[in-house]
Amino acid sequence: MSRAGHPGRTMPTIPPTTRRALLGLLALAPLAACAELRRPNLVALPPPGLLPPDVDPGRGAVAALVRDLEGANLGLRDQPLRVARAAALLEWLAADLSVNPRWGPVPADARAGIGLARDEMRGALGADPLAASPRMADALGAAARALATGNRAGAAAALPVALFPRGGEAVLGRLADPGPLPQGEIAVGALAQAVRRLDESSGWTAEFDTPVPADRGGRGAISFGI
């Protein structure tokens, strides 16, 4: 009978050098797992070109949305660039609020309100209600950048049928006259107030007030300024 206790079978002999190498790898595995757990979750940045280069993305997005959606409850006619920028930032911010722990101290209803505002905007633009926010943010951001340069054809091409079933030209018409967007104006106002209260009461966690590393889109602690 062999060493394994089965007749006719023998266990292979592992050379000492190979055995030491395997033991070394096994010893490193727990350390690698711990390092992975300590690694911060990276979050997506807003679509490029929509915010000034020297602002914190989250705070900058809220400030920009307050400006862009002012009066949206009555409708924003003939301002497609403004609406495209707001739509792209709503997509990005709704996703960031749901995954980025920095926003933890913000009341849940204020965070949820941005998701409802995003859904309202999708309905106004005729967008796929189930599309992934990162893809929507990228497409709307590209359309906004094209509109900023007067490139209407480029803006339409940036809005694929996979995300906007009626086609890019139809979406441009909606961007020029999306109709009333009351949830958008209410939600961004509520979020801005929540952020201001946390600023005034020092209610943020240390992580939010600590300058954000460059690989996470930060450029240091910046006053909110709304």
C-alpha positions in Angstrom: 0.0 0.0 0.0 1.3 3.5 -0.9 1.7 6.4 1.5 -1.7 7.7 0.5 -3.4 4.5 1.6 -4.5 3.4 -1.8 -3.1 0.3 -3.5 -1.2 0.9 -6.7 -0.9 4.7 -6.3 2.0 6.7 -5.1 2.2 10.4 -4.0 4.4 12.6 -6.2 7.5 13.9 -4.4 7.7 17.7 -4.3 11.3 19.0 -4.5 12.3 21.0 -1.4 12.8 24.2 -3.3 9.4 24.0 -4.9 7.8 23.2 -1.6 9.4 26.3 0.0 8.2 28.5 -2.9 4.6 27.2 -2.5 4.7 27.9 1.2 5.9 31.4 0.6 3.0 32.1 -1.8 0.5 30.8 0.7 2.0 33.1 3.4 1.6 36.1 1.1 -2.0 35.4 0.2 -3.6 36.7 3.4 -1.4 39.8 3.2 -2.6 40.5 -0.3 -6.2 40.0 0.7 -5.8 42.5 3.6 -4.2 45.0 1.2 -7.2 44.7 -1.1 -9.6 45.3 1.7 -7.7 48.5 2.7 -7.6 49.8 -0.9 -10.1 52.7 -1.3 -13.0 52.2 -3.7 -12.3 54.3 -6.8 -15.3 56.2 -8.1 -15.9 57.6 -11.5 -15.2 61.2 -12.3 -17.8 63.6 -13.8 -17.8 63.8 -17.6 -14.9 66.1 -18.6 -15.4 69.7 -19.5 -18.5 70.2 -17.4 -16.9 71.6 -14.3 -14.0 74.0 -13.6 -10.7 72.1 -13.2 -10.0 73.4 -9.7 -13.1 72.2 -7.8 -13.9 69.1 -5.9 -16.1 67.1 -8.3 -18.9 66.4 -5.8 -19.2 69.9 -4.5 -18.7 71.4 -7.9 -21.5 69.2 -9.4 -24.0 70.3 -6.7 -23.1 74.0 -7.2 -23.4 73.7 -11.0 -26.8 71.9 -10.7 -28.1 74.6 -8.4 -27.3 77.2 -11.1 -28.4 75.1 -14.1 -31.7 74.0 -12.7 -32.8 77.3 -11.2 -36.2 78.0 -12.6 -36.5 74.4 -14.0 -39.9 74.0 -12.3 -41.2 76.4 -15.0 -39.2 74.9 -17.8 -35.8 75.8 -19.5 -36.6 76.7 -23.1 -34.0 77.3 -25.7 -31.0 76.4 -23.5 -30.0 72.9 -24.7 -26.4 73.2 -23.5 -27.5 74.1 -20.0 -30.0 71.2 -19.9 -27.5 68.7 -21.4 -24.9 69.7 -18.8 -27.5 69.4 -16.0 -28.6 66.0 -17.3 -25.1 64.7 -17.4 -24.2 65.9 -13.9 -27.5 64.5 -12.5 -26.5 61.1 -13.9 -23.0 61.3 -12.4 -24.1 62.7 -9.1 -26.9 60.1 -8.6 -24.4 57.3 -9.1 -21.8 58.9 -6.9 -24.2 59.6 -4.0 -25.1 55.9 -4.0 -21.6 54.4 -3.9 -19.2 57.1 -2.5 -18.9 56.9 1.3 -18.0 60.5 1.4 -21.7 61.3 1.2 -22.7 59.1 4.1 -23.6 62.0 6.5 -26.1 63.5 3.9 -29.7 62.5 4.8 -31.0 59.6 2.8 -33.9 61.5 1.5 -31.7 64.2 0.1 -29.6 61.6 -1.7 -32.7 59.8 -3.0 -34.1 63.0 -4.3 -31.2 63.3 -6.8 -32.1 59.8 -8.1 -35.7 61.0 -8.7 -34.4 64.1 -10.4 -32.3 61.9 -12.7 -35.4 59.8 -13.5 -37.5 62.9 -14.2 -34.8 64.2 -16.6 -34.6 60.9 -18.4 -38.4 61.0 -18.9 -38.2 64.5 -20.3 -35.4 63.6 -22.7 -37.0 60.3 -23.8 -34.0 58.3 -22.5 -34.0 54.6 -21.6 -35.1 54.5 -18.0 -33.0 51.4 -17.2 -29.8 52.6 -18.8 -26.6 52.6 -16.7 -25.8 56.0 -15.3 -22.1 56.0 -16.3 -23.1 55.5 -20.0 -25.8 58.1 -19.8 -23.4 60.6 -18.1 -20.7 60.0 -20.8 -23.2 60.4 -23.7 -24.8 63.6 -22.3 -21.5 65.0 -21.4 -20.2 64.5 -24.9 -23.4 66.1 -26.3 -22.9 69.1 -24.0 -19.3 69.6 -25.1 -20.4 69.5 -28.7 -23.1 72.0 -28.1 -20.6 74.3 -26.4 -18.7 74.5 -29.6 -21.8 74.9 -31.8 -21.5 71.4 -33.2 -25.1 70.3 -33.4 -24.4 67.2 -35.6 -21.7 66.1 -33.1 -24.2 66.5 -30.3 -26.8 64.4 -32.0 -24.2 61.7 -32.8 -23.2 61.5 -29.2 -26.7 60.4 -28.2 -27.0 56.8 -29.4 -30.3 55.0 -30.0 -29.2 52.4 -27.5 -29.7 55.0 -24.8 -32.2 57.4 -26.5 -34.6 55.3 -28.6 -36.0 58.3 -30.5 -32.6 59.2 -31.8 -30.2 62.1 -31.3 -32.1 64.8 -33.2 -35.2 64.1 -31.2 -33.2 64.4 -28.0 -31.8 67.8 -29.1 -35.3 69.0 -29.5 -36.1 67.8 -25.9 -32.9 69.5 -24.6 -34.2 72.8 -26.1 -37.6 72.4 -24.4 -37.6 69.6 -21.8 -40.8 71.0 -20.1 -41.1 71.6 -16.3 -38.5 69.8 -14.1 -39.8 70.5 -10.6 -38.1 67.5 -9.0 -34.7 68.5 -10.3 -34.9 72.0 -8.9 -36.3 70.8 -5.5 -33.8 68.0 -5.2 -30.6 69.9 -5.9 -31.8 72.7 -3.6 -32.4 70.2 -0.8 -29.0 68.6 -1.3 -27.3 72.0 -1.3 -29.0 72.8 2.0 -28.0 69.5 3.5 -24.4 70.1 2.5 -24.4 73.6 3.8 -25.8 72.4 7.2 -23.1 69.8 7.4 -20.5 72.4 6.6 -21.7 74.8 9.3 -22.0 72.1 12.0 -18.7 70.3 11.1 -20.9 67.2 10.5 -18.7 65.6 7.8 -16.6 62.6 8.5 -12.9 63.2 8.5 -12.6 61.5 5.2 -14.8 64.1 3.4 -13.0 67.1 4.8 -9.5 65.6 4.1 -8.1 66.5 0.7 -9.1 63.9 -1.8 -6.2 62.1 -3.6 -5.7 62.9 -7.3 -6.5 59.3 -8.3 -9.9 59.8 -6.8 -10.6 63.1 -8.6 -9.7 65.4 -5.7 -7.6 68.5 -5.7 -7.7 69.4 -2.0 -10.2 70.8 0.5 -12.2 73.5 -1.3 -15.0 75.7 0.2 -18.4 74.7 -1.1 -19.4 78.2 -1.8 -23.1 77.8 -2.6 
